[in-house]
Amino acid sequence: MWREMLAATVRLQSPLSVAVFAPPEQQGYWDLARDHYGSNAPMTAYDAVGQVIGAVAGGQTSLGVLPIPEANETAPWWPDLISMSEDGPRVTARLPFGDRGNARAGDDEALVIGAGLPQKSGLDRTLLAAECAAEITTARMLKLLTAVGLVCTSLFYCPRNFAANLIEIEGFVPISDPRLDAFRAGLGPALHRLLPLGGYATPLSLATLASAG
């Protein structure tokens, strides 16, 4: 009931529609989106992640629900956000935020992309993209992030013209943070560019939900 009430309140504030990566064999993402955004939110299923990104970037839909990145993916979707303009889609949320609700069996998790800047919630994760020369290893980046006082919670690699790295950092860290200046300086000319890819409020853990109950 609370999910439906909150979703209805959001729709009153602004139009809301959702594009979901939901091929026939992976319907869990549809369930996550439906639970989070409510039974009356307009939703469209797509068979390919590129279609979801295109729908959000083109303004056909407000939000896009995509699989959470994993290590060693052959064709990750997140590098596509790097090539977008500064006002292109960015990560805004992670699903599920609390319990799994009515989602079908499985442990699917998703990231949500949309327009707008991330808002500080008090318990956040920040996503950055670093394009570097190929010789920059993930071990070197992890060591440097620790040295400048940033806690890296995950780091994924995808080779492109420049090696693209998705960096997840604990906390709300704007691109202007002085620690990121130190990170840039530590990588020197090997860093092609460092871009914000959004962020999200950290989902509530089972322990937190249990204590609240």
HELIX and SHEET records of a PDB file:
HELIX    1   1 TRP A    2  GLN A   13  1                                  12    
HELIX    2   2 GLY A   28  TYR A   37  1                                  10    
HELIX    3   3 VAL A   49  ALA A   57  1                                   9    
HELIX    4   4 PRO A   79  ILE A   82  1                                   4    
HELIX    5   5 THR A  138  ALA A  147  1                                  10    
HELIX    6   6 PRO A  178  LEU A  187  1                                  10    
HELIX    7   7 GLY A  188  ALA A  190  5                                   3    
HELIX    8   8 LEU A  206  ALA A  212  1                                   7    
SHEET    1   A 5 MET A  43  TYR A  46  0                                        
SHEET    2   A 5 VAL A  18  PHE A  21  1                                        
SHEET    3   A 5 LEU A  63  PRO A  67  1                                        
SHEET    4   A 5 ALA A 110  GLY A 114 -1                                        
SHEET    5   A 5 ARG A  90  LEU A  95 -1                                        
SHEET    1   B 4 CYS A 152  CYS A 158  0                                        
SHEET    2   B 4 ALA A 163  GLU A 170 -1                                        
SHEET    3   B 4 ASP A 124  CYS A 132 -1                                        
SHEET    4   B 4 LEU A 191  ALA A 201 -1                                        
END                                                                             
